[in-house]
């Protein structure tokens, strides 16, 4: 399934299982979608923190 189609379905259905959580992690760029993911699956927080730190290091 293309990720853009998944994101459209996400807005209608929400995150219902771990597969949806992973696809949301890979595709979502909306803060609301990311917050929804982190509220339901907090284990993704550390991965977002790692990505944030990498982005900070790239700017330097």
C-alpha distance matrix in Angstrom:
0.0 3.8 6.3 8.5 7.0 6.8 10.3 11.5 10.7 12.4 15.5 15.9 15.3 16.1 15.4 16.1 15.7 15.6 11.9 11.5 14.4 13.0 9.8 12.5 14.8 12.7 11.6 14.5 17.6 19.3 22.2 21.7 18.2 19.7 22.7 20.8 19.1 22.5 24.3 22.2 21.7 24.6 24.1 21.6 24.6 26.1 23.1 23.1 26.9 26.5 24.3 26.8 29.7 28.1 27.7 31.3 32.6 30.9 32.8 36.1
3.8 0.0 3.8 5.6 5.5 6.4 8.9 10.3 10.9 12.4 15.0 16.1 16.2 16.6 16.3 17.8 17.7 17.3 13.8 12.8 15.0 13.5 9.9 11.9 14.0 11.4 9.6 12.6 15.1 17.1 20.3 20.3 17.0 18.5 21.8 20.4 18.9 22.2 24.3 22.7 22.2 24.7 24.3 21.4 24.0 25.5 22.3 21.9 25.6 25.2 22.5 24.8 27.8 26.1 25.3 29.0 30.3 28.4 30.0 33.4
6.3 3.8 0.0 3.8 5.4 4.8 6.2 8.7 9.7 10.1 12.7 14.5 14.6 14.3 13.9 16.0 16.0 15.4 12.3 10.7 12.3 11.0 7.3 8.5 10.6 8.2 5.9 8.8 11.5 13.5 16.6 16.7 13.5 14.7 18.1 17.0 15.5 18.7 20.9 19.7 19.2 21.5 21.3 18.2 20.6 22.3 19.1 18.4 22.1 22.1 19.4 21.5 24.6 23.2 22.3 25.8 27.4 25.7 27.2 30.7
8.5 5.6 3.8 0.0 3.8 5.4 5.2 6.5 8.8 9.8 11.3 13.3 14.4 14.5 15.0 17.4 18.1 18.1 15.3 13.0 14.6 14.0 10.2 10.3 12.7 10.7 7.5 9.1 11.0 12.4 15.9 15.9 13.2 15.1 18.3 17.3 16.6 19.9 21.8 21.0 21.0 23.3 23.6 20.4 22.3 24.3 21.4 20.0 23.6 24.0 21.0 22.5 25.9 24.7 23.2 26.6 28.5 26.6 27.7 31.3
7.0 5.5 5.4 3.8 0.0 3.8 5.5 5.2 6.3 8.6 10.3 11.3 12.3 13.3 14.1 16.0 17.0 17.6 14.7 12.3 14.8 14.7 10.9 11.4 14.5 13.0 10.1 11.5 14.0 14.7 18.1 17.3 14.4 16.8 19.7 17.9 17.4 21.0 22.4 21.1 21.5 24.2 24.6 21.8 24.1 26.3 23.5 22.4 26.2 26.6 24.0 25.6 29.0 27.9 26.6 30.0 31.9 30.2 31.3 34.9
6.8 6.4 4.8 5.4 3.8 0.0 3.8 5.4 5.0 6.0 8.8 10.0 10.0 10.3 10.6 12.5 13.3 13.9 11.1 8.6 11.1 11.2 7.7 8.2 11.5 10.6 8.3 9.6 12.8 13.5 16.4 15.4 12.1 14.2 17.0 15.0 14.0 17.7 19.2 17.6 17.9 20.7 21.1 18.5 21.0 23.3 20.7 19.9 23.7 24.2 21.9 23.7 27.0 26.2 25.3 28.6 30.6 29.2 30.5 34.0
10.3 8.9 6.2 5.2 5.5 3.8 0.0 3.8 5.4 4.8 6.6 9.1 9.9 9.4 10.3 13.1 14.4 14.9 12.9 9.7 11.2 11.8 8.5 7.3 10.6 10.2 7.1 7.0 9.7 9.9 12.9 11.9 8.9 11.5 14.2 12.6 12.3 15.9 17.3 16.4 17.0 19.5 20.3 17.5 19.4 22.0 19.6 18.1 21.8 22.8 20.3 21.6 25.1 24.6 23.3 26.4 28.7 27.5 28.4 31.9
11.5 10.3 8.7 6.5 5.2 5.4 3.8 0.0 3.8 5.4 5.5 7.1 9.1 9.9 11.9 14.3 16.3 17.5 15.5 12.2 14.2 15.3 12.0 10.9 14.3 14.0 10.8 10.4 12.6 12.0 15.0 13.4 11.1 14.3 16.5 14.6 15.0 18.6 19.5 18.6 19.8 22.4 23.6 20.9 22.7 25.5 23.3 21.7 25.3 26.5 24.0 25.0 28.6 28.2 26.6 29.6 32.1 30.7 31.4 35.0
10.7 10.9 9.7 8.8 6.3 5.0 5.4 3.8 0.0 3.8 5.4 5.2 6.1 7.7 9.6 11.3 13.5 15.2 13.3 10.1 12.8 14.3 11.3 10.7 14.5 14.6 12.1 12.0 14.8 14.2 16.7 14.7 12.0 15.0 16.9 14.2 14.4 18.2 18.7 17.2 18.5 21.5 22.7 20.5 22.7 25.5 23.5 22.3 26.0 27.2 25.1 26.4 29.9 29.6 28.5 31.5 33.9 32.7 33.7 37.2
12.4 12.4 10.1 9.8 8.6 6.0 4.8 5.4 3.8 0.0 3.8 5.4 5.2 4.8 6.6 9.1 11.4 13.0 11.7 8.0 9.9 12.0 9.6 8.0 11.7 12.7 10.5 9.7 12.6 11.7 13.7 11.5 8.5 11.5 13.2 10.4 10.7 14.4 14.9 13.6 15.0 17.9 19.3 17.1 19.2 22.2 20.4 19.2 22.8 24.3 22.4 23.5 27.1 27.1 26.1 28.9 31.4 30.6 31.5 34.9
15.5 15.0 12.7 11.3 10.3 8.8 6.6 5.5 5.4 3.8 0.0 3.8 5.9 5.8 8.9 11.6 14.4 16.2 15.4 11.6 13.0 15.2 13.0 10.7 14.2 15.4 12.7 10.9 13.0 11.1 12.9 10.2 8.4 12.1 13.1 10.5 12.0 15.5 15.5 14.8 16.8 19.4 21.3 19.2 20.6 23.9 22.5 20.7 24.1 26.0 24.0 24.5 28.2 28.5 27.1 29.7 32.5 31.7 32.2 35.6
15.9 16.1 14.5 13.3 11.3 10.0 9.1 7.1 5.2 5.4 3.8 0.0 3.8 6.1 9.6 11.1 14.4 16.9 16.0 12.5 14.6 17.1 14.9 13.3 17.0 18.1 15.6 14.4 16.7 14.9 16.6 13.7 11.9 15.4 16.1 13.1 14.4 18.0 17.4 16.2 18.5 21.5 23.4 21.7 23.4 26.7 25.3 23.9 27.3 29.1 27.3 28.1 31.7 32.0 30.8 33.4 36.1 35.3 35.9 39.3
15.3 16.2 14.6 14.4 12.3 10.0 9.9 9.1 6.1 5.2 5.9 3.8 0.0 3.8 6.7 7.4 10.9 13.7 13.2 9.9 12.2 15.0 13.3 12.2 15.8 17.2 15.5 14.6 17.4 16.0 17.3 14.4 12.1 15.0 15.6 12.1 12.9 16.4 15.7 13.8 16.0 19.3 21.1 19.7 21.9 25.1 23.8 22.9 26.3 28.1 26.6 27.7 31.2 31.5 30.7 33.4 35.9 35.4 36.3 39.6
16.1 16.6 14.3 14.5 13.3 10.3 9.4 9.9 7.7 4.8 5.8 6.1 3.8 0.0 3.8 6.1 9.3 11.7 11.8 8.3 9.5 12.7 11.6 9.7 13.0 15.1 13.7 12.3 15.1 13.7 14.4 11.5 9.0 11.6 12.0 8.4 9.2 12.6 12.0 10.3 12.5 15.7 17.6 16.3 18.2 21.5 20.5 19.5 22.8 24.7 23.5 24.4 27.9 28.4 27.8 30.3 32.8 32.6 33.5 36.6
15.4 16.3 13.9 15.0 14.1 10.6 10.3 11.9 9.6 6.6 8.9 9.6 6.7 3.8 0.0 3.8 6.0 8.0 8.6 5.4 6.1 9.6 9.4 8.0 10.8 13.2 12.8 11.8 15.0 14.3 14.7 12.4 9.4 10.9 11.5 8.0 7.2 10.6 10.5 8.0 9.5 13.0 14.4 13.3 15.7 18.8 17.8 17.4 20.7 22.3 21.5 22.8 26.0 26.5 26.3 28.8 31.1 31.1 32.4 35.3
16.1 17.8 16.0 17.4 16.0 12.5 13.1 14.3 11.3 9.1 11.6 11.1 7.4 6.1 3.8 0.0 3.8 7.3 8.3 6.3 7.8 11.1 11.3 10.9 13.5 15.7 15.7 15.3 18.6 18.1 18.5 16.1 13.2 14.5 14.8 11.3 10.3 13.2 12.7 9.4 10.8 14.5 15.7 15.3 18.1 20.8 20.0 20.1 23.4 24.8 24.3 25.8 28.8 29.3 29.4 32.0 34.1 34.1 35.6 38.5
15.7 17.7 16.0 18.1 17.0 13.3 14.4 16.3 13.5 11.4 14.4 14.4 10.9 9.3 6.0 3.8 0.0 3.8 5.5 5.4 6.4 9.0 10.2 10.7 12.5 14.6 15.5 15.7 19.2 19.3 19.6 17.9 14.6 15.1 15.8 12.8 10.7 13.2 13.3 9.7 9.7 13.5 13.7 13.6 16.9 19.1 18.2 19.0 22.2 23.2 22.9 24.9 27.5 27.8 28.4 31.1 32.8 33.0 34.8 37.5
15.6 17.3 15.4 18.1 17.6 13.9 14.9 17.5 15.2 13.0 16.2 16.9 13.7 11.7 8.0 7.3 3.8 0.0 3.8 5.4 4.8 6.3 8.7 9.6 10.4 12.5 14.2 14.8 18.2 18.9 19.2 18.1 14.7 14.3 15.5 13.2 10.2 12.2 13.2 9.9 8.4 11.9 11.2 11.0 14.6 16.3 15.1 16.4 19.5 20.1 20.0 22.3 24.7 24.9 25.8 28.5 29.9 30.2 32.3 34.7
11.9 13.8 12.3 15.3 14.7 11.1 12.9 15.5 13.3 11.7 15.4 16.0 13.2 11.8 8.6 8.3 5.5 3.8 0.0 3.8 5.3 5.2 6.2 8.5 9.8 10.7 12.2 13.6 17.2 18.4 19.4 18.5 14.8 14.8 16.8 14.5 11.6 14.2 15.7 12.7 11.4 14.7 13.8 12.7 16.4 18.0 16.0 17.1 20.6 20.8 20.1 22.7 25.2 24.8 25.5 28.5 29.9 29.6 31.8 34.5
11.5 12.8 10.7 13.0 12.3 8.6 9.7 12.2 10.1 8.0 11.6 12.5 9.9 8.3 5.4 6.3 5.4 5.4 3.8 0.0 3.8 5.5 5.1 6.0 8.5 9.9 10.3 11.0 14.7 15.3 16.4 15.2 11.5 12.2 14.1 11.6 9.2 12.4 13.7 11.0 10.6 14.0 14.1 12.5 15.7 17.9 16.1 16.4 20.0 20.7 19.7 21.8 24.7 24.5 24.7 27.7 29.5 29.1 30.9 33.8
14.4 15.0 12.3 14.6 14.8 11.1 11.2 14.2 12.8 9.9 13.0 14.6 12.2 9.5 6.1 7.8 6.4 4.8 5.3 3.8 0.0 3.8 5.5 5.1 6.1 8.7 9.9 10.0 13.4 14.1 14.5 13.7 10.2 9.8 11.6 9.6 6.4 9.1 10.9 8.6 7.3 10.4 10.4 8.7 12.0 14.2 12.6 13.0 16.5 17.4 16.7 18.7 21.5 21.7 22.1 24.8 26.6 26.6 28.4 31.1
13.0 13.5 11.0 14.0 14.7 11.2 11.8 15.3 14.3 12.0 15.2 17.1 15.0 12.7 9.6 11.1 9.0 6.3 5.2 5.5 3.8 0.0 3.8 5.3 4.9 6.3 8.6 9.9 13.2 14.9 15.8 15.8 12.2 11.2 13.8 12.6 9.1 11.3 13.9 11.9 9.8 12.2 11.1 8.8 12.3 13.7 11.3 12.2 15.7 15.9 14.9 17.5 20.1 19.7 20.3 23.3 24.7 24.5 26.6 29.3
9.8 9.9 7.3 10.2 10.9 7.7 8.5 12.0 11.3 9.6 13.0 14.9 13.3 11.6 9.4 11.3 10.2 8.7 6.2 5.1 5.5 3.8 0.0 3.8 5.4 5.1 6.0 8.0 11.6 13.4 15.1 15.0 11.2 11.3 14.3 12.9 10.2 13.1 15.5 13.8 12.5 15.0 14.5 11.8 14.9 16.5 13.8 13.9 17.7 17.8 16.1 18.6 21.5 20.7 20.8 24.0 25.6 24.8 26.7 29.7
12.5 11.9 8.5 10.3 11.4 8.2 7.3 10.9 10.7 8.0 10.7 13.3 12.2 9.7 8.0 10.9 10.7 9.6 8.5 6.0 5.1 5.3 3.8 0.0 3.8 5.4 5.2 5.2 8.8 10.0 11.4 11.2 7.5 7.6 10.7 9.5 7.1 10.3 12.6 11.6 10.9 13.1 13.3 10.4 12.8 15.1 12.8 12.1 15.8 16.7 15.0 16.7 20.0 19.7 19.4 22.4 24.4 23.9 25.3 28.4
14.8 14.0 10.6 12.7 14.5 11.5 10.6 14.3 14.5 11.7 14.2 17.0 15.8 13.0 10.8 13.5 12.5 10.4 9.8 8.5 6.1 4.9 5.4 3.8 0.0 3.8 5.7 6.0 8.7 10.7 11.4 12.3 9.0 7.4 10.6 10.6 7.6 9.4 12.6 12.0 10.3 11.6 11.2 7.7 10.1 11.8 9.2 8.6 12.4 13.0 11.4 13.4 16.5 16.2 16.2 19.2 21.0 20.7 22.5 25.3
12.7 11.4 8.2 10.7 13.0 10.6 10.2 14.0 14.6 12.7 15.4 18.1 17.2 15.1 13.2 15.7 14.6 12.5 10.7 9.9 8.7 6.3 5.1 5.4 3.8 0.0 3.8 6.3 8.8 11.7 13.4 14.6 11.3 10.3 13.9 13.9 11.2 13.2 16.4 15.7 13.9 15.3 14.4 10.9 13.2 14.3 11.0 10.6 14.3 14.0 11.7 14.3 17.1 16.0 15.9 19.3 20.7 19.8 21.7 24.8
11.6 9.6 5.9 7.5 10.1 8.3 7.1 10.8 12.1 10.5 12.7 15.6 15.5 13.7 12.8 15.7 15.5 14.2 12.2 10.3 9.9 8.6 6.0 5.2 5.7 3.8 0.0 3.8 6.6 9.3 11.8 12.8 9.6 9.8 13.5 13.3 11.5 14.1 16.9 16.4 15.5 17.0 16.9 13.4 15.3 17.0 13.9 12.7 16.4 16.6 13.9 15.7 19.0 18.0 17.1 20.4 22.3 21.0 22.4 25.8
14.5 12.6 8.8 9.1 11.5 9.6 7.0 10.4 12.0 9.7 10.9 14.4 14.6 12.3 11.8 15.3 15.7 14.8 13.6 11.0 10.0 9.9 8.0 5.2 6.0 6.3 3.8 0.0 3.8 5.7 8.1 9.1 6.2 6.5 10.2 10.4 9.3 11.8 14.4 14.6 14.2 15.5 16.1 12.6 13.8 16.1 13.6 11.6 15.1 16.2 13.6 14.6 18.2 17.9 16.6 19.5 21.9 21.0 21.9 25.3
17.6 15.1 11.5 11.0 14.0 12.8 9.7 12.6 14.8 12.6 13.0 16.7 17.4 15.1 15.0 18.6 19.2 18.2 17.2 14.7 13.4 13.2 11.6 8.8 8.7 8.8 6.6 3.8 0.0 3.8 6.4 8.6 7.3 7.2 10.5 11.8 11.4 13.1 15.7 16.7 16.5 17.0 17.8 14.2 14.4 16.6 14.3 11.5 14.5 15.8 12.8 12.9 16.7 16.5 14.5 17.2 19.9 18.9 19.2 22.7
19.3 17.1 13.5 12.4 14.7 13.5 9.9 12.0 14.2 11.7 11.1 14.9 16.0 13.7 14.3 18.1 19.3 18.9 18.4 15.3 14.1 14.9 13.4 10.0 10.7 11.7 9.3 5.7 3.8 0.0 3.8 5.4 5.3 6.4 8.7 10.0 10.8 12.5 14.3 15.8 16.3 16.9 18.5 15.3 15.1 17.9 16.3 13.2 16.0 18.0 15.4 14.9 18.8 19.2 17.1 19.3 22.4 21.6 21.6 25.0
22.2 20.3 16.6 15.9 18.1 16.4 12.9 15.0 16.7 13.7 12.9 16.6 17.3 14.4 14.7 18.5 19.6 19.2 19.4 16.4 14.5 15.8 15.1 11.4 11.4 13.4 11.8 8.1 6.4 3.8 0.0 3.8 5.5 5.0 6.0 8.5 9.8 10.4 12.0 14.2 14.9 14.8 16.8 14.0 13.0 16.0 15.2 11.8 14.1 16.7 14.7 13.6 17.3 18.5 16.6 18.2 21.6 21.4 21.2 24.3
21.7 20.3 16.7 15.9 17.3 15.4 11.9 13.4 14.7 11.5 10.2 13.7 14.4 11.5 12.4 16.1 17.9 18.1 18.5 15.2 13.7 15.8 15.0 11.2 12.3 14.6 12.8 9.1 8.6 5.4 3.8 0.0 3.8 5.5 5.2 6.1 8.6 9.9 10.5 12.5 14.0 14.5 17.1 14.7 14.2 17.7 17.1 14.2 16.6 19.4 17.7 17.0 20.6 21.9 20.2 21.9 25.2 25.1 25.0 28.1
18.2 17.0 13.5 13.2 14.4 12.1 8.9 11.1 12.0 8.5 8.4 11.9 12.1 9.0 9.4 13.2 14.6 14.7 14.8 11.5 10.2 12.2 11.2 7.5 9.0 11.3 9.6 6.2 7.3 5.3 5.5 3.8 0.0 3.8 5.5 5.0 6.2 8.7 9.9 10.8 12.0 13.2 15.2 12.6 13.1 16.4 15.3 12.9 16.0 18.3 16.5 16.6 20.3 21.1 19.8 22.0 24.9 24.7 25.1 28.3
19.7 18.5 14.7 15.1 16.8 14.2 11.5 14.3 15.0 11.5 12.1 15.4 15.0 11.6 10.9 14.5 15.1 14.3 14.8 12.2 9.8 11.2 11.3 7.6 7.4 10.3 9.8 6.5 7.2 6.4 5.0 5.5 3.8 0.0 3.8 5.4 5.0 6.2 8.6 10.0 10.2 10.5 12.3 9.5 9.5 12.7 11.8 9.3 12.2 14.7 13.2 13.2 16.8 17.9 16.9 18.9 21.8 22.0 22.5 25.5
22.7 21.8 18.1 18.3 19.7 17.0 14.2 16.5 16.9 13.2 13.1 16.1 15.6 12.0 11.5 14.8 15.8 15.5 16.8 14.1 11.6 13.8 14.3 10.7 10.6 13.9 13.5 10.2 10.5 8.7 6.0 5.2 5.5 3.8 0.0 3.8 5.3 5.1 6.0 8.6 9.7 9.5 12.4 10.5 9.7 13.4 13.5 11.0 13.2 16.3 15.5 14.9 18.3 20.0 19.2 20.6 23.7 24.3 24.6 27.3
20.8 20.4 17.0 17.3 17.9 15.0 12.6 14.6 14.2 10.4 10.5 13.1 12.1 8.4 8.0 11.3 12.8 13.2 14.5 11.6 9.6 12.6 12.9 9.5 10.6 13.9 13.3 10.4 11.8 10.0 8.5 6.1 5.0 5.4 3.8 0.0 3.8 5.6 5.3 6.4 8.5 9.8 12.7 11.2 11.5 15.3 15.2 13.4 16.0 18.7 18.0 18.0 21.3 22.7 22.1 23.9 26.8 27.2 27.7 30.5
19.1 18.9 15.5 16.6 17.4 14.0 12.3 15.0 14.4 10.7 12.0 14.4 12.9 9.2 7.2 10.3 10.7 10.2 11.6 9.2 6.4 9.1 10.2 7.1 7.6 11.2 11.5 9.3 11.4 10.8 9.8 8.6 6.2 5.0 5.3 3.8 0.0 3.8 5.5 5.3 5.7 7.5 9.6 7.8 9.1 12.6 12.1 11.0 14.0 16.2 15.6 16.3 19.5 20.6 20.4 22.5 25.0 25.5 26.5 29.2
22.5 22.2 18.7 19.9 21.0 17.7 15.9 18.6 18.2 14.4 15.5 18.0 16.4 12.6 10.6 13.2 13.2 12.2 14.2 12.4 9.1 11.3 13.1 10.3 9.4 13.2 14.1 11.8 13.1 12.5 10.4 9.9 8.7 6.2 5.1 5.6 3.8 0.0 3.8 5.4 5.0 4.6 7.5 6.3 6.3 10.0 10.6 9.5 11.7 14.4 14.5 14.8 17.6 19.3 19.5 21.0 23.5 24.5 25.5 27.8
24.3 24.3 20.9 21.8 22.4 19.2 17.3 19.5 18.7 14.9 15.5 17.4 15.7 12.0 10.5 12.7 13.3 13.2 15.7 13.7 10.9 13.9 15.5 12.6 12.6 16.4 16.9 14.4 15.7 14.3 12.0 10.5 9.9 8.6 6.0 5.3 5.5 3.8 0.0 3.8 5.8 5.9 9.6 9.6 9.5 13.1 14.2 13.2 15.0 17.9 18.2 18.2 20.9 22.9 23.0 24.3 26.9 28.1 28.8 31.1
22.2 22.7 19.7 21.0 21.1 17.6 16.4 18.6 17.2 13.6 14.8 16.2 13.8 10.3 8.0 9.4 9.7 9.9 12.7 11.0 8.6 11.9 13.8 11.6 12.0 15.7 16.4 14.6 16.7 15.8 14.2 12.5 10.8 10.0 8.6 6.4 5.3 5.4 3.8 0.0 3.8 6.3 9.1 9.5 10.8 14.1 14.7 14.4 16.7 19.1 19.4 20.1 22.8 24.3 24.6 26.3 28.7 29.7 30.8 33.2
21.7 22.2 19.2 21.0 21.5 17.9 17.0 19.8 18.5 15.0 16.8 18.5 16.0 12.5 9.5 10.8 9.7 8.4 11.4 10.6 7.3 9.8 12.5 10.9 10.3 13.9 15.5 14.2 16.5 16.3 14.9 14.0 12.0 10.2 9.7 8.5 5.7 5.0 5.8 3.8 0.0 3.8 5.5 6.2 8.2 11.0 11.6 12.0 14.3 16.2 16.9 18.0 20.4 21.7 22.5 24.3 26.3 27.4 28.9 31.1
24.6 24.7 21.5 23.3 24.2 20.7 19.5 22.4 21.5 17.9 19.4 21.5 19.3 15.7 13.0 14.5 13.5 11.9 14.7 14.0 10.4 12.2 15.0 13.1 11.6 15.3 17.0 15.5 17.0 16.9 14.8 14.5 13.2 10.5 9.5 9.8 7.5 4.6 5.9 6.3 3.8 0.0 3.8 5.3 5.6 8.3 10.0 10.4 11.7 14.0 15.3 16.0 18.0 19.8 20.8 22.1 24.2 25.7 27.0 28.9
24.1 24.3 21.3 23.6 24.6 21.1 20.3 23.6 22.7 19.3 21.3 23.4 21.1 17.6 14.4 15.7 13.7 11.2 13.8 14.1 10.4 11.1 14.5 13.3 11.2 14.4 16.9 16.1 17.8 18.5 16.8 17.1 15.2 12.3 12.4 12.7 9.6 7.5 9.6 9.1 5.5 3.8 0.0 3.8 5.4 6.5 7.9 9.6 11.0 12.3 14.0 15.4 16.9 18.4 19.9 21.4 23.0 24.5 26.3 28.0
21.6 21.4 18.2 20.4 21.8 18.5 17.5 20.9 20.5 17.1 19.2 21.7 19.7 16.3 13.3 15.3 13.6 11.0 12.7 12.5 8.7 8.8 11.8 10.4 7.7 10.9 13.4 12.6 14.2 15.3 14.0 14.7 12.6 9.5 10.5 11.2 7.8 6.3 9.6 9.5 6.2 5.3 3.8 0.0 3.8 5.6 5.3 6.5 8.8 10.1 10.9 12.5 14.6 15.7 16.9 18.8 20.4 21.6 23.3 25.4
24.6 24.0 20.6 22.3 24.1 21.0 19.4 22.7 22.7 19.2 20.6 23.4 21.9 18.2 15.7 18.1 16.9 14.6 16.4 15.7 12.0 12.3 14.9 12.8 10.1 13.2 15.3 13.8 14.4 15.1 13.0 14.2 13.1 9.5 9.7 11.5 9.1 6.3 9.5 10.8 8.2 5.6 5.4 3.8 0.0 3.8 5.4 5.2 6.2 8.7 10.0 10.5 12.4 14.4 15.4 16.6 18.6 20.2 21.5 23.4
26.1 25.5 22.3 24.3 26.3 23.3 22.0 25.5 25.5 22.2 23.9 26.7 25.1 21.5 18.8 20.8 19.1 16.3 18.0 17.9 14.2 13.7 16.5 15.1 11.8 14.3 17.0 16.1 16.6 17.9 16.0 17.7 16.4 12.7 13.4 15.3 12.6 10.0 13.1 14.1 11.0 8.3 6.5 5.6 3.8 0.0 3.8 5.4 5.0 6.2 8.7 9.7 10.6 12.4 14.3 15.3 16.7 18.6 20.4 21.7
23.1 22.3 19.1 21.4 23.5 20.7 19.6 23.3 23.5 20.4 22.5 25.3 23.8 20.5 17.8 20.0 18.2 15.1 16.0 16.1 12.6 11.3 13.8 12.8 9.2 11.0 13.9 13.6 14.3 16.3 15.2 17.1 15.3 11.8 13.5 15.2 12.1 10.6 14.2 14.7 11.6 10.0 7.9 5.3 5.4 3.8 0.0 3.8 5.4 5.1 6.3 8.6 10.0 10.7 12.5 14.4 15.5 16.7 18.9 20.6
23.1 21.9 18.4 20.0 22.4 19.9 18.1 21.7 22.3 19.2 20.7 23.9 22.9 19.5 17.4 20.1 19.0 16.4 17.1 16.4 13.0 12.2 13.9 12.1 8.6 10.6 12.7 11.6 11.5 13.2 11.8 14.2 12.9 9.3 11.0 13.4 11.0 9.5 13.2 14.4 12.0 10.4 9.6 6.5 5.2 5.4 3.8 0.0 3.8 5.4 5.1 6.1 8.7 9.9 10.6 12.4 14.4 15.4 16.9 19.1
26.9 25.6 22.1 23.6 26.2 23.7 21.8 25.3 26.0 22.8 24.1 27.3 26.3 22.8 20.7 23.4 22.2 19.5 20.6 20.0 16.5 15.7 17.7 15.8 12.4 14.3 16.4 15.1 14.5 16.0 14.1 16.6 16.0 12.2 13.2 16.0 14.0 11.7 15.0 16.7 14.3 11.7 11.0 8.8 6.2 5.0 5.4 3.8 0.0 3.8 5.4 5.0 6.2 8.6 9.9 10.6 12.5 14.4 15.7 17.3
26.5 25.2 22.1 24.0 26.6 24.2 22.8 26.5 27.2 24.3 26.0 29.1 28.1 24.7 22.3 24.8 23.2 20.1 20.8 20.7 17.4 15.9 17.8 16.7 13.0 14.0 16.6 16.2 15.8 18.0 16.7 19.4 18.3 14.7 16.3 18.7 16.2 14.4 17.9 19.1 16.2 14.0 12.3 10.1 8.7 6.2 5.1 5.4 3.8 0.0 3.8 5.4 5.2 6.3 8.7 10.0 10.7 12.5 14.7 16.0
24.3 22.5 19.4 21.0 24.0 21.9 20.3 24.0 25.1 22.4 24.0 27.3 26.6 23.5 21.5 24.3 22.9 20.0 20.1 19.7 16.7 14.9 16.1 15.0 11.4 11.7 13.9 13.6 12.8 15.4 14.7 17.7 16.5 13.2 15.5 18.0 15.6 14.5 18.2 19.4 16.9 15.3 14.0 10.9 10.0 8.7 6.3 5.1 5.4 3.8 0.0 3.8 5.5 5.1 6.2 8.7 9.9 10.6 12.7 14.8
26.8 24.8 21.5 22.5 25.6 23.7 21.6 25.0 26.4 23.5 24.5 28.1 27.7 24.4 22.8 25.8 24.9 22.3 22.7 21.8 18.7 17.5 18.6 16.7 13.4 14.3 15.7 14.6 12.9 14.9 13.6 17.0 16.6 13.2 14.9 18.0 16.3 14.8 18.2 20.1 18.0 16.0 15.4 12.5 10.5 9.7 8.6 6.1 5.0 5.4 3.8 0.0 3.8 5.4 5.1 6.3 8.8 10.0 11.0 13.1
29.7 27.8 24.6 25.9 29.0 27.0 25.1 28.6 29.9 27.1 28.2 31.7 31.2 27.9 26.0 28.8 27.5 24.7 25.2 24.7 21.5 20.1 21.5 20.0 16.5 17.1 19.0 18.2 16.7 18.8 17.3 20.6 20.3 16.8 18.3 21.3 19.5 17.6 20.9 22.8 20.4 18.0 16.9 14.6 12.4 10.6 10.0 8.7 6.2 5.2 5.5 3.8 0.0 3.8 5.4 5.1 6.3 8.8 10.2 11.2
28.1 26.1 23.2 24.7 27.9 26.2 24.6 28.2 29.6 27.1 28.5 32.0 31.5 28.4 26.5 29.3 27.8 24.9 24.8 24.5 21.7 19.7 20.7 19.7 16.2 16.0 18.0 17.9 16.5 19.2 18.5 21.9 21.1 17.9 20.0 22.7 20.6 19.3 22.9 24.3 21.7 19.8 18.4 15.7 14.4 12.4 10.7 9.9 8.6 6.3 5.1 5.4 3.8 0.0 3.8 5.4 5.1 6.3 8.9 10.3
27.7 25.3 22.3 23.2 26.6 25.3 23.3 26.6 28.5 26.1 27.1 30.8 30.7 27.8 26.3 29.4 28.4 25.8 25.5 24.7 22.1 20.3 20.8 19.4 16.2 15.9 17.1 16.6 14.5 17.1 16.6 20.2 19.8 16.9 19.2 22.1 20.4 19.5 23.0 24.6 22.5 20.8 19.9 16.9 15.4 14.3 12.5 10.6 9.9 8.7 6.2 5.1 5.4 3.8 0.0 3.8 5.4 5.1 6.5 9.1
31.3 29.0 25.8 26.6 30.0 28.6 26.4 29.6 31.5 28.9 29.7 33.4 33.4 30.3 28.8 32.0 31.1 28.5 28.5 27.7 24.8 23.3 24.0 22.4 19.2 19.3 20.4 19.5 17.2 19.3 18.2 21.9 22.0 18.9 20.6 23.9 22.5 21.0 24.3 26.3 24.3 22.1 21.4 18.8 16.6 15.3 14.4 12.4 10.6 10.0 8.7 6.3 5.1 5.4 3.8 0.0 3.8 5.5 5.4 6.9
32.6 30.3 27.4 28.5 31.9 30.6 28.7 32.1 33.9 31.4 32.5 36.1 35.9 32.8 31.1 34.1 32.8 29.9 29.9 29.5 26.6 24.7 25.6 24.4 21.0 20.7 22.3 21.9 19.9 22.4 21.6 25.2 24.9 21.8 23.7 26.8 25.0 23.5 26.9 28.7 26.3 24.2 23.0 20.4 18.6 16.7 15.5 14.4 12.5 10.7 9.9 8.8 6.3 5.1 5.4 3.8 0.0 3.8 5.5 5.4
30.9 28.4 25.7 26.6 30.2 29.2 27.5 30.7 32.7 30.6 31.7 35.3 35.4 32.6 31.1 34.1 33.0 30.2 29.6 29.1 26.6 24.5 24.8 23.9 20.7 19.8 21.0 21.0 18.9 21.6 21.4 25.1 24.7 22.0 24.3 27.2 25.5 24.5 28.1 29.7 27.4 25.7 24.5 21.6 20.2 18.6 16.7 15.4 14.4 12.5 10.6 10.0 8.8 6.3 5.1 5.5 3.8 0.0 3.8 5.4
32.8 30.0 27.2 27.7 31.3 30.5 28.4 31.4 33.7 31.5 32.2 35.9 36.3 33.5 32.4 35.6 34.8 32.3 31.8 30.9 28.4 26.6 26.7 25.3 22.5 21.7 22.4 21.9 19.2 21.6 21.2 25.0 25.1 22.5 24.6 27.7 26.5 25.5 28.8 30.8 28.9 27.0 26.3 23.3 21.5 20.4 18.9 16.9 15.7 14.7 12.7 11.0 10.2 8.9 6.5 5.4 5.5 3.8 0.0 3.8
36.1 33.4 30.7 31.3 34.9 34.0 31.9 35.0 37.2 34.9 35.6 39.3 39.6 36.6 35.3 38.5 37.5 34.7 34.5 33.8 31.1 29.3 29.7 28.4 25.3 24.8 25.8 25.3 22.7 25.0 24.3 28.1 28.3 25.5 27.3 30.5 29.2 27.8 31.1 33.2 31.1 28.9 28.0 25.4 23.4 21.7 20.6 19.1 17.3 16.0 14.8 13.1 11.2 10.3 9.1 6.9 5.4 5.4 3.8 0.0
